[in-house]
Structures are given as C-alpha cells and as structure tokens.
Amino acid sequence: MSGRNIALTGVPRSGTTLACRLLGQCRNTVALFEPMPVLTLPPDHDLALAQVLDFYRDVRTRIAHEHNAPSKVRGGAVPDNLYAEAGSDGTRQLQAYPGLLQVAADLPDDFSLVIKHNAAFTALLPKLAMQLDTFAIVRNPLAVIASWQSVDVPVQQGRVPAGERLDPQLAARLNACNDVLERQLRVLDWFFQQFHTHLPLQRVLRYEDIVASHGALLHARVGASGSADATLRAHNPVSRRDPAVIETVRCALREFPGAWRHWYEPTAIDAAFTPQPGATG
C-alpha cells in the first residue's frame, strides 16, 4: 500500500498527544495515539523495528477493510491530553483508554499514517528515523518535570520502562541512582540527547511554538494540510506546584549539563516561573 508513514515521539508530558490530535485532523491523515504494545517489542533493535514496520502495514490493511484502527481514545477520538484537569489534590486522572478510532470510508489509499509513542520510538531513533518520517516534540524542562509530579506514571519516579527495555545503558544509569529528581533529570537528558543526535533540527518542535502558531508550525514541518486551531492555549503546570519544590527543580536543571540546553537556555527555564497570558495549569 502506498502512503506516507510518520513516527511521532517526544518527551513525556510535552504535548505529543496534542500534536497527535492536531495531525489527525489534517486532510487524508490518520493519527494513532499509542496503539502498539511496545513493552512486548524485542530488545534487539532490528527485530523491534521490523515489528514496528509490520504494524504500520497491518494498520493500513485494517483501515482499508474495516475503516478503524487501534488507538487510545476518549469518546471515540484522540484527546488533547491523556489526563484530565487536576483535581483538588493536584493529581490528574486518566481520560483516554485503548479502543478503536473510526476512519472515514472514503480515505484515499495514499493517506498519511501517524503513530505516536514516546519512549519506545525514542529508544529506536537511530534506526527508526532512517525508515520513517520521524518528528519529536519537546517542552520547557521545568514545565515537564512539574507535570510529571501530577500523574501516576513511571516517569514520576524517574523511570521509562519501554525506553529502558530497548536501551540497557539508560536502564543501568537509572538503576545506579537512588534520588528521584536525579533520575528524572537523566530521563529528560536522554530524550533530548536522542533527539539532538538522531533528528535534524527541523524535525524537533517545541510545544510552546506549536501552541503559539495554533498548530500551523506543526502542519508546516510535517507537511500536513490542516486548519489553525484558535482554541490552543499554553498550559503552565509550574503554577500548580509547590514553589519550594519548583525552586529545587529549577536549580537542579541549571546545574545539570542536560541536552535540553540545545532548545532551552537557563533563562528560558527561569521564565517558566511566570505564567504566560491566558495560560492555565
């Protein structure tokens, strides 16, 4: 089957789900939110990549015959965010679950297929980016770590199971560290370093720029035909965290020589303390 296959990855809680939703609204495009059982991928990267490519082929066949595809969904659609707004205790509950995304029956055979996975695709980047059009989403590190604190997922403890399974060196570095914040910094550095090493600069998009352009930057970089979304607003998770905790994270980000500095200078990290006009937590 003809058609463009696109891999979407990024730092957890950086806006990759939003990017997936925006791309899925583009003409002749289907975007799937974490449809693969990535924890079952073989540790060997060649074998893992072969399974990923097989999955793209199988999904195209399924769409052609059944007009649906596996994806995490909410109300039958990919949401902006995997988690609902924070409750009174500051935590956020899951609002999207594995299901089926219905696809238009008149979709042309050469449609673009986007699949989003964060840690697994990031670990496979050296080979994945050679086989698929691959894009990554990043976000201000202070906002990312602040967001990690509000969701009950492994990265809250500085772990990324799918990434560690496919990158034993990452697993060893995290296993050797007993401090949660230091593990989070190492996880963050790993994502940014993978993007810096294995993707051209124009294939790495900042969440802040996507939102400021109402999605137009994402559409232009990916080469997808979509309409601007005037409802997009930048979220500021920093404003909902304990200021003392945020100050500790800010200082740690300044001291750690992380690869995020290719996109975010220390002054930009400091600026995340100040909510932007119209921002919400």
FENDARA-V193128 format. One record per backbone hydrogen bond with DSSP energy under -1.0 kcal/mol. CO is the residue of the C=O (numbers start at 1). NH is the residue of the N-H. Records with the same first field share a line. If there is no record, write none. Layout:
CO = NH ; NH
This chain:
4 = 113
5 = 133
6 = 115
7 = 135
8 = 117
9 = 137
11 = 14
15 = 19
16 = 20
17 = 21
18 = 22
19 = 23
20 = 24
23 = 26
26 = 29
28 = 112
30 = 114
32 = 116
33 = 72
36 = 38
37 = 40
38 = 41
44 = 48
45 = 49
46 = 50
47 = 51
48 = 52
49 = 53
50 = 54
51 = 55
52 = 56
53 = 57
54 = 58
55 = 59
56 = 60
57 = 61
58 = 62
59 = 63
60 = 64
61 = 65
62 = 66
63 = 67
67 = 103
69 = 101
71 = 99
73 = 97
74 = 77
77 = 74
82 = 95
87 = 90
91 = 87
93 = 84
97 = 73
99 = 71
101 = 69
104 = 107
108 = 111
112 = 30
113 = 6
114 = 32
115 = 8
116 = 34
118 = 122
119 = 123
120 = 124
122 = 125
124 = 127 ; 128
125 = 129
128 = 131 ; 132
133 = 7
135 = 9
136 = 205
137 = 11
138 = 207
140 = 144
141 = 145
142 = 146
143 = 147
144 = 148
145 = 149
147 = 150
148 = 151
150 = 92
151 = 153
153 = 156
154 = 157 ; 159
155 = 158
160 = 164
161 = 165
162 = 166
163 = 167
167 = 171
168 = 172
169 = 173
170 = 174
171 = 175
172 = 176
174 = 177
179 = 183
180 = 184
181 = 185
182 = 186
183 = 187
184 = 188
185 = 189
186 = 190
187 = 191
188 = 192
189 = 193
190 = 194
191 = 195
192 = 196
193 = 197
194 = 198
195 = 199
200 = 203
201 = 204
203 = 136
205 = 138
206 = 210
207 = 211
208 = 212
209 = 213
210 = 215
211 = 214
213 = 216
214 = 229
215 = 219
216 = 220
217 = 221
218 = 222
219 = 223 ; 224
225 = 27
229 = 232
234 = 280
236 = 239
237 = 240
238 = 241
242 = 246
243 = 247
244 = 248
245 = 249
246 = 250
247 = 251
248 = 252
249 = 253
250 = 254
251 = 255
252 = 256
256 = 258
258 = 261
259 = 262
260 = 263 ; 264
265 = 269
266 = 270
267 = 271
270 = 273
271 = 274
276 = 279
280 = 236
